[in-house]
Every structure is written in C-alpha cells, then in structure tokens.
C-alpha cells in the first residue's frame, strides 16, 4: 500500500471530528458522509449520506441534519428509530441489526450497539453501529456501545470506538475492541464533552497496541 493510501494518512486527510462522536468523512471522489451530526458547525458540508446510530441528542439533531441535506442525500437510521418517529421524518432508510443494504454508493452493514448492564443504551432498542467501505478501506463506526459479543464477529481497517467510559466502554475496553477487530488504525470517540472523559483519548492511545489517531 502506497503512502498516499496508508490507513493512518488516509484518516488524517479524509476524516474530521466535529464534536463528541460526530464525524465527517470525505472520500477520494468527494462523497461526503456525516455520522451522528448533532452540533452546529461551519465545518460541516452538505452530505451524500448521513448515518445516525440512535436518537439521543448528542448524536442526532434534526436541525443539523436538515442543514446537511441536498438533492439525493440518504439519511440512514435504525429501523426502530424510524418506526417510532424519532427520526423526525428525515430518514430515507432504516436498518435492523444484522442487515446489509446498498445505500447510494455504499454498502452498509448494520451492527448492534448496546450496553451490557447500563440501561442507557438497551439491546431492546435495536440501535446501531455501521460497517462500510470507503476508498478501499473497511470502516467500523461502533456507535454507543460496550464491548459486546457481536464485535468479535467483525474485522475492519479503521475503527471508531467510544472510549469515555460513562455510558459506553472505557478506554481500556475500547483498546481491547480495536485488537479484536484487527484494526490498522483506531480513532477513539465519545469523550471530551461529558464530565470526567477529557483524558479518555490519550488513555486509549496508551492502552492500544497499534496506531491511534486522535481527532
């Protein structure tokens, strides 16, 4: 793999962290993916695809999503969120855990995201993480989750993992998840905004036996 397509270089050049767990990814061909947009920012661009893992307010803001729409934008949410009206009528596509669906230019795999013990993200809600490919790299965006058994069934080149520890797995568990996933590059998320999570990114990097990119 050439330096231009080294996974670490690719992440640094193609991925922007907006806030908390909100990311914008721009492919080599200019396709824009917005993930869990909730915070207004001039850094956002109009998106070809918006991925929403669940409708907690630090992951989904209807007004921000509307600001990202253009003709043909696909807005993907868990089918359970769409069925309950939690998408505020914005979804074009709803996925259930375990489903694979072609959405525009992308093939999305829907992966469960939930807490093992906490009631904040119950398994019964059928909320999601997403597995998809961009520029020849397989990406896994975990959503708000613990280190759940489903993760052991996945492999990805670039992984986005919650590491804050309050309502998701902590930095040590997230580093273990990156190892299980066989990640070439890991990007910690879901830290810095909530109390006591400010150091989680650096803690994740210390625990991780591999490449970490802090965004």
C-alpha positions, 0 to 999 in steps of 0.5 A: 500500500502506497503512502498516499493510501496508508490507513493512518494518512488516509484518516488524517486527510479524509476524516474530521471530528466535529464534536463528541462522536460526530464525524465527517468523512470525505472520500477520494471522489468527494462523497461526503458522509456525516455520522451522528451530526448533532452540533452546529458547525461551519465545518460541516458540508452538505452530505451524500449520506448521513448515518445516525446510530440512535436518537439521543441528542448528542448524536442526532439533531434534526436541525443539523441534519436538515442543514446537511441535506441536498438533492439525493442525500440518504439519511440512514437510521435504525429501523426502530428509530424510524418506526417510532418517529424519532427520526423526525421524518428525515430518514430515507432508510432504516436498518435492523441489526444484522442487515446489509443494504446498498445505500447510494454508493455504499454498502452498509452493514448494520451492527448492534450497539448496546450496553451490557448492564447500563440501561442507557443504551438497551439491546431492546432498542435495536440501535446501531453501529455501521460497517462500510467501505470507503476508498478501499478501506473497511470502516467500523463506526461502533456507535454507543456501545460496550464491548459486546459479543457481536464485535468479535464477529467483525474485522475492519481497517479503521475503527471508531470506538467510544472510549469515555467510559460513562455510558459506553466502554472505557478506554481500556475496553475500547483498546481491547475492541480495536485488537479484536477487530484487527484494526490498522488504525483506531480513532477513539470517540465519545469523550471530551464533552461529558464530565470526567472523559477529557483524558479518555483519548490519550488513555486509549492511545496508551492502552492500544497496541497499534496506531491511534489517531486522535481527532 
